[in-house]
Amino acid sequence: MNKSLYVKGGITKSMKENKNEKIWTKNFISISIIQFLVFTVFYSLMTTLPVYAIQQLNLTQANAGLVVSAMLVSAILMRPFSAKIIDLLGKKRGLVFSIILYTITTISYLFFDQFVPLLVIRFIHGFSFAIITTVTGAIAADVIPRSRRGAGMGYFAMSMNLAIVVGPFVGLSVLQFGSFQILLALLSTLMIISVIFSIIIRLPDSVNSRDHGPVTLQLKLSDLIEVKALSIALISGLVGFVYASILSFISVYAESIGLLSTASYFFLVFAVVMIAFRPFLGRAFDNRGPRIVLVPSLIIFSLGLILLSFTNTAALLLISAGLVGLGYGTLLPGFQTIAIQAADKDRSSHAISTFFIFYDTGIAAGSYIWGIIVAKFGFENMYFISAVIILITAYILNQYLKHK
């Protein structure tokens, strides 16, 4: 593999020099905590809002679904403009502004219990979420030493993956013993803590400045899309499309095969395996390049999906969770790192935005299309088809990285 792409990013330093450059600085820890808290709130509301809407607000299942999906739709619509907003505000101001807006919106759920106001709140929540997840990724990439960016982005991504487990657990646990209002008060407190961390972050002028000199309100294609990151973003969209089959249907599938009680442990096993292998895979990414890590990860992800397609015991379900955690858990930080490395230094926020545009679209499209496939062909065939798509994606990624 031609490593010129990574020479630009400074990844040709010796392993000894790499180890001397710290990842876990105050700024990195702060931005990781913010990411964890934001996604904890996001996933907690994703799992509890339908219950609240149907049981307490007496909404139909269709309207409850609209309340949940409104945030995702608004985030996708906002995503292309998030990098431009960050250019206008600067990364530090963009972070503080979006975190405060996200916090205010979280608190607002306490005061509205009608369908239309909830839709409006969810749309605003999605706007701030799009900006937050763009600016946090850009700041993380900037504060991580360039020679250790693969490992650093992997650690940063763990904050989001841990929230996949913690968010639903916190939300459903609080609802079991308390009310939705108590949950909202707790989530609002978490976001206030995030505001504090966003304020204490101190970024160098070279990171925090408006990167392109004078910034105007005029929109160009380059303000919406980072063309150099487009190829890896499209690949990430395919992975997001497949991952939606797990995110949206794993619990329903588990129930259909009599393993609903085991399904609650699926993402726990996912997270444990991901955390266990993250340091090794991050170092391998930095020292040996992305191809040696990401292509095998896709193959392992595919094996996990194949195992899911004929799972009929708790043991097989949890083994598949481990394979998915090992494979998929490495892909997102790896793709983000490649997107950032492909772009110019002052275009990190645009690269992250482009990545999420296609990844979010893949998740949203997958949630809908897999539902149609399940209705016609069943869960087993859905997961087998998913595995085939991932194997095709592995081939595409291998060809892409081979020619870099």
C-alpha positions as CSV (number, residue, x, y, z in Angstrom):
1,M,0.0,0.0,0.0
2,N,1.2,3.5,-0.8
3,K,1.5,5.3,2.5
4,S,1.8,8.8,1.1
5,L,-1.6,9.7,2.4
6,Y,-0.4,9.1,5.9
7,V,2.9,10.8,5.4
8,K,0.9,14.0,5.1
9,G,-0.7,13.3,8.4
10,G,2.6,12.7,10.1
11,I,2.0,8.9,10.7
12,T,5.6,8.0,9.5
13,K,7.1,8.9,12.9
14,S,8.8,6.0,14.7
15,M,6.8,4.0,17.2
16,K,9.0,5.4,20.0
17,E,8.0,9.0,19.0
18,N,4.4,8.0,18.8
19,K,4.3,6.7,22.3
20,N,5.8,9.9,23.6
21,E,2.9,12.0,22.2
22,K,0.1,12.1,24.7
23,I,-3.5,11.4,23.6
24,W,-5.1,11.7,27.0
25,T,-4.8,15.5,27.5
26,K,-7.3,17.7,29.3
27,N,-8.8,18.8,26.0
28,F,-9.2,15.2,24.7
29,I,-10.7,14.0,28.0
30,S,-13.1,16.9,28.0
31,I,-14.3,16.5,24.4
32,S,-14.7,12.7,25.0
33,I,-16.8,13.2,28.1
34,I,-19.0,15.7,26.1
35,Q,-19.4,13.2,23.3
36,F,-20.4,10.4,25.8
37,L,-22.9,12.6,27.6
38,V,-24.5,13.9,24.4
39,F,-24.9,10.4,23.0
40,T,-26.1,9.0,26.4
41,V,-29.0,11.6,26.3
42,F,-29.6,10.8,22.6
43,Y,-29.9,7.0,23.0
44,S,-31.8,7.3,26.3
45,L,-34.5,9.4,24.6
46,M,-34.5,7.1,21.5
47,T,-35.5,4.2,23.7
48,T,-37.8,5.9,26.2
49,L,-39.7,8.4,24.1
50,P,-41.9,5.8,22.3
51,V,-42.9,4.4,25.7
52,Y,-43.7,7.8,27.1
53,A,-45.5,8.9,23.9
54,I,-47.7,5.8,23.7
55,Q,-48.4,5.1,27.4
56,Q,-48.6,8.6,28.9
57,L,-49.5,10.9,26.0
58,N,-51.8,8.3,24.3
59,L,-50.2,8.9,20.9
60,T,-50.6,6.3,18.2
61,Q,-47.6,4.1,17.3
62,A,-47.3,6.0,14.0
63,N,-47.1,9.4,15.8
64,A,-44.7,8.0,18.4
65,G,-42.5,6.9,15.6
66,L,-42.6,10.4,14.0
67,V,-41.6,11.9,17.3
68,V,-38.6,9.6,17.5
69,S,-37.5,9.9,13.9
70,A,-38.0,13.7,13.7
71,M,-34.6,14.3,15.4
72,L,-32.8,12.0,12.9
73,V,-34.5,13.7,9.9
74,S,-33.5,17.2,11.1
75,A,-30.0,16.1,11.9
76,I,-29.6,14.8,8.4
77,L,-31.0,18.0,6.9
78,M,-28.7,20.1,9.0
79,R,-25.6,18.1,8.6
80,P,-24.5,19.6,5.2
81,F,-24.6,23.1,6.8
82,S,-23.0,22.3,10.1
83,A,-19.4,22.8,8.9
84,K,-20.3,26.2,7.5
85,I,-21.8,27.2,10.8
86,I,-18.6,26.1,12.6
87,D,-16.6,28.1,10.1
88,L,-18.7,31.2,11.0
89,L,-18.5,30.7,14.7
90,G,-15.1,29.0,15.2
91,K,-14.8,25.6,16.7
92,K,-14.9,26.6,20.4
93,R,-17.9,29.0,20.0
94,G,-19.6,26.4,17.8
95,L,-19.1,23.8,20.5
96,V,-20.5,25.9,23.3
97,F,-23.4,27.3,21.2
98,S,-24.5,23.8,20.1
99,I,-24.1,22.2,23.6
100,I,-26.2,25.0,25.2
101,L,-28.9,24.7,22.5
102,Y,-28.9,20.9,23.0
103,T,-29.2,21.4,26.8
104,I,-32.1,23.9,26.5
105,T,-33.9,21.5,24.2
106,T,-33.4,18.6,26.6
107,I,-34.9,20.7,29.4
108,S,-37.8,21.8,27.2
109,Y,-39.2,18.2,27.1
110,L,-40.3,18.8,30.7
111,F,-42.7,21.6,29.7
112,F,-44.4,20.2,26.6
113,D,-46.6,17.1,26.3
114,Q,-48.4,17.6,23.1
115,F,-47.7,16.0,19.7
116,V,-46.9,19.1,17.6
117,P,-44.7,20.8,20.3
118,L,-42.8,17.6,20.8
119,L,-42.1,17.4,17.0
120,V,-40.8,21.0,17.1
121,I,-38.5,20.2,20.0
122,R,-37.2,17.1,18.3
123,F,-36.4,19.0,15.2
124,I,-34.5,21.6,17.2
125,H,-32.7,18.9,19.1
126,G,-31.7,17.3,15.8
127,F,-30.2,20.6,14.5
128,S,-28.0,21.0,17.6
129,F,-27.1,17.3,17.5
130,A,-25.8,17.7,13.9
131,I,-23.6,20.6,14.9
132,I,-22.3,19.0,18.1
133,T,-21.3,15.7,16.4
134,T,-19.5,17.6,13.7
135,V,-17.6,20.0,15.9
136,T,-16.7,17.4,18.6
137,G,-15.2,15.1,15.9
138,A,-13.2,18.0,14.4
139,I,-11.9,19.1,17.8
140,A,-10.9,15.6,18.8
141,A,-9.0,15.2,15.5
142,D,-7.2,18.5,16.1
143,V,-6.2,17.9,19.7
144,I,-4.9,14.3,19.0
145,P,-1.3,14.1,17.9
146,R,-1.3,13.5,14.2
147,S,1.0,10.4,14.5
148,R,-1.5,8.8,16.9
149,R,-4.8,9.8,15.2
150,G,-5.9,6.3,14.5
151,A,-5.6,5.2,18.2
152,G,-7.0,8.6,19.4
153,M,-10.0,8.6,17.2
154,G,-10.7,5.0,18.3
155,Y,-10.7,6.0,21.9
156,F,-12.9,9.0,21.1
157,A,-15.4,6.8,19.2
158,M,-15.6,4.5,22.3
159,S,-17.4,7.4,24.1
160,M,-20.2,7.1,21.5
161,N,-20.3,3.3,21.5
162,L,-20.4,3.2,25.3
163,A,-23.4,5.5,25.2
164,I,-25.2,3.0,23.1
165,V,-25.2,0.7,26.2
166,V,-25.4,3.3,29.0
167,G,-28.2,5.5,27.4
168,P,-30.9,2.8,27.0
169,F,-29.9,1.2,30.3
170,V,-30.2,4.5,32.2
171,G,-33.5,5.5,30.4
172,L,-35.3,2.2,30.9
173,S,-34.0,1.7,34.5
174,V,-35.3,5.1,35.5
175,L,-38.7,4.5,33.9
176,Q,-38.9,1.2,35.7
177,F,-38.6,2.8,39.1
178,G,-39.6,6.4,38.4
179,S,-41.2,8.8,35.9
180,F,-40.2,10.2,32.5
181,Q,-40.0,13.6,34.2
182,I,-37.3,12.2,36.6
183,L,-35.4,10.9,33.6
184,L,-35.6,14.2,31.9
185,A,-34.3,16.0,35.0
186,L,-31.3,13.5,35.1
187,L,-30.6,13.9,31.4
188,S,-30.8,17.7,31.7
189,T,-28.2,17.5,34.6
190,L,-25.9,15.5,32.3
191,M,-26.2,18.2,29.7
192,I,-25.4,21.0,32.1
193,I,-22.2,19.1,33.0
194,S,-21.5,19.0,29.2
195,V,-21.9,22.8,29.1
196,I,-19.3,23.1,31.8
197,F,-16.8,20.9,30.0
198,S,-17.4,22.8,26.7
199,I,-16.5,26.0,28.5
200,I,-13.3,24.7,30.1
201,I,-11.8,23.4,26.9
202,R,-9.0,25.6,25.7
203,L,-8.1,25.3,22.1
204,P,-5.0,26.8,20.4
205,D,-5.6,29.7,18.1
206,S,-4.5,27.5,15.2
207,V,-7.4,25.1,16.0
208,N,-10.0,27.5,17.2
209,S,-9.7,30.2,14.5
210,R,-12.0,30.5,11.5
211,D,-9.9,28.4,9.2
212,H,-10.4,29.9,5.8
213,G,-9.8,33.6,6.5
214,P,-12.8,35.8,6.0
215,V,-16.0,33.8,6.1
216,T,-19.1,34.9,4.2
217,L,-22.7,33.7,4.3
218,Q,-22.5,32.7,0.7
219,L,-22.8,28.9,0.3
220,K,-20.6,26.9,-2.2
221,L,-20.5,23.2,-2.7
222,S,-17.2,23.1,-0.8
223,D,-19.0,24.5,2.2
224,L,-21.4,21.5,2.2
225,I,-19.2,18.6,1.1
226,E,-15.5,17.8,1.4
227,V,-14.9,16.2,-2.0
228,K,-11.6,14.5,-0.8
229,A,-13.5,12.6,1.9
230,L,-16.4,11.6,-0.4
231,S,-15.2,8.1,-1.3
232,I,-14.7,7.0,2.3
233,A,-18.0,8.7,3.3
234,L,-19.9,6.6,0.7
235,I,-18.3,3.5,2.1
236,S,-19.3,4.5,5.6
237,G,-22.9,5.0,4.3
238,L,-22.9,1.3,3.2
239,V,-21.8,0.2,6.7
240,G,-24.4,2.5,8.3
241,F,-27.0,1.0,6.1
242,V,-26.1,-2.5,7.3
243,Y,-25.7,-1.5,10.9
244,A,-29.3,-0.3,10.9
245,S,-30.4,-3.9,10.6
246,I,-28.9,-4.5,14.1
247,L,-29.7,-1.1,15.7
248,S,-33.4,-1.2,14.6
249,F,-34.2,-4.9,14.7
250,I,-32.0,-6.9,17.0
251,S,-34.5,-6.8,19.9
252,V,-37.5,-7.7,17.6
253,Y,-35.4,-10.5,16.1
254,A,-34.4,-11.8,19.5
255,E,-38.0,-11.8,20.6
256,S,-39.1,-13.8,17.5
257,I,-36.6,-16.6,18.4
258,G,-37.4,-16.6,22.1
259,L,-34.2,-14.8,23.2
260,L,-35.6,-11.4,24.3
261,S,-34.0,-11.6,27.8
262,T,-30.6,-12.2,26.2
263,A,-31.0,-9.3,23.8
264,S,-30.4,-6.8,26.6
265,Y,-26.9,-8.1,26.9
266,F,-26.1,-7.8,23.2
267,F,-24.7,-4.3,23.2
268,L,-23.0,-4.9,26.6
269,V,-21.0,-7.7,25.0
270,F,-20.5,-5.5,21.9
271,A,-19.0,-2.7,24.1
272,V,-16.8,-5.0,26.2
273,V,-15.2,-6.6,23.2
274,M,-14.7,-3.3,21.5
275,I,-13.0,-1.8,24.6
276,A,-10.8,-4.9,25.0
277,F,-9.4,-4.7,21.5
278,R,-9.4,-0.9,21.0
279,P,-5.8,-0.2,22.1
280,F,-4.3,-3.0,20.0
281,L,-6.3,-2.1,16.9
282,G,-5.7,1.7,17.3
283,R,-1.9,1.1,17.4
284,A,-2.1,-1.2,14.4
285,F,-4.0,1.4,12.5
286,D,-1.3,4.0,13.2
287,N,1.8,1.8,12.7
288,R,0.7,-0.5,9.9
289,G,-2.0,1.5,8.1
290,P,-5.8,1.3,7.8
291,R,-5.9,-1.5,5.3
292,I,-4.5,-4.1,7.6
293,V,-7.1,-3.2,10.3
294,L,-10.3,-2.1,8.5
295,V,-10.6,-4.8,5.8
296,P,-10.3,-7.7,8.3
297,S,-12.7,-5.8,10.6
298,L,-15.3,-5.8,7.8
299,I,-14.9,-9.5,7.3
300,I,-15.3,-10.1,11.0
301,F,-18.4,-7.9,11.0
302,S,-19.8,-10.0,8.2
303,L,-19.1,-13.2,10.1
304,G,-21.1,-11.8,13.0
305,L,-24.0,-11.1,10.7
306,I,-23.9,-14.6,9.2
307,L,-23.9,-16.1,12.7
308,L,-26.9,-13.9,13.5
309,S,-28.8,-15.2,10.5
310,F,-29.0,-18.7,12.0
311,T,-28.8,-17.9,15.7
312,N,-31.1,-20.0,17.8
313,T,-29.4,-20.0,21.3
314,A,-28.3,-17.4,23.8
315,A,-24.7,-18.4,23.3
316,L,-24.7,-17.9,19.6
317,L,-26.5,-14.5,20.0
318,L,-23.8,-13.3,22.4
319,I,-20.9,-14.7,20.2
320,S,-22.4,-12.8,17.3
321,A,-22.5,-9.7,19.5
322,G,-18.8,-10.1,20.2
323,L,-17.9,-10.5,16.5
324,V,-20.0,-7.4,15.6
325,G,-18.4,-5.4,18.4
326,L,-14.9,-6.5,17.2
327,G,-15.6,-5.7,13.6
328,Y,-18.0,-2.8,13.5
329,G,-16.5,-1.1,16.6
330,T,-13.3,-0.4,14.7
331,L,-14.8,0.9,11.5
332,L,-16.3,4.3,12.4
333,P,-13.2,5.7,14.0
334,G,-11.1,4.3,11.2
335,F,-13.3,5.8,8.5
336,Q,-13.4,9.2,10.3
337,T,-9.6,9.2,10.5
338,I,-9.2,8.4,6.8
339,A,-11.7,11.2,6.0
340,I,-9.7,13.7,8.0
341,Q,-6.4,12.6,6.7
342,A,-7.7,12.8,3.1
343,A,-8.7,16.4,3.6
344,D,-6.5,19.5,4.1
345,K,-5.7,20.4,7.7
346,D,-8.1,23.3,7.8
347,R,-11.0,21.1,6.5
348,S,-11.4,18.7,9.4
349,S,-14.9,19.9,10.2
350,H,-16.0,19.5,6.6
351,A,-14.5,16.0,6.4
352,I,-16.4,15.0,9.6
353,S,-19.6,16.5,8.3
354,T,-19.3,14.7,4.9
355,F,-18.7,11.4,6.8
356,F,-21.8,11.8,8.9
357,I,-24.0,13.0,6.0
358,F,-23.6,9.6,4.4
359,Y,-23.4,7.5,7.5
360,D,-26.6,9.1,9.0
361,T,-28.3,8.6,5.6
362,G,-27.3,5.0,5.6
363,I,-28.7,4.4,9.1
364,A,-32.0,6.2,8.2
365,A,-32.4,4.4,4.8
366,G,-31.5,1.1,6.4
367,S,-34.1,1.4,9.2
368,Y,-36.8,1.8,6.5
369,I,-35.6,-0.6,3.8
370,W,-34.7,-3.5,6.2
371,G,-38.2,-3.3,7.5
372,I,-39.5,-4.0,4.1
373,I,-37.0,-6.8,3.6
374,V,-37.9,-8.4,6.9
375,A,-41.6,-8.4,6.0
376,K,-41.0,-10.2,2.8
377,F,-38.0,-12.5,3.5
378,G,-37.7,-12.8,7.3
379,F,-34.9,-11.8,9.8
380,E,-32.6,-14.7,8.9
381,N,-32.4,-13.6,5.2
382,M,-32.1,-10.0,6.2
383,Y,-28.9,-10.7,8.2
384,F,-27.5,-12.9,5.5
385,I,-28.1,-10.2,2.9
386,S,-26.4,-7.7,5.3
387,A,-23.4,-10.0,5.5
388,V,-23.1,-10.1,1.7
389,I,-23.2,-6.3,1.5
390,I,-20.5,-6.0,4.1
391,L,-18.3,-8.5,2.1
392,I,-18.8,-6.4,-1.0
393,T,-17.9,-3.3,1.0
394,A,-14.7,-5.0,2.2
395,Y,-13.7,-5.5,-1.4
396,I,-14.5,-1.9,-2.3
397,L,-12.5,-0.6,0.7
398,N,-9.6,-2.8,-0.1
399,Q,-9.5,-1.5,-3.7
400,Y,-9.8,2.1,-2.4
401,L,-7.0,1.8,0.1
402,K,-4.8,-0.2,-2.3
403,H,-4.7,2.8,-4.7
404,K,-4.0,5.4,-2.1
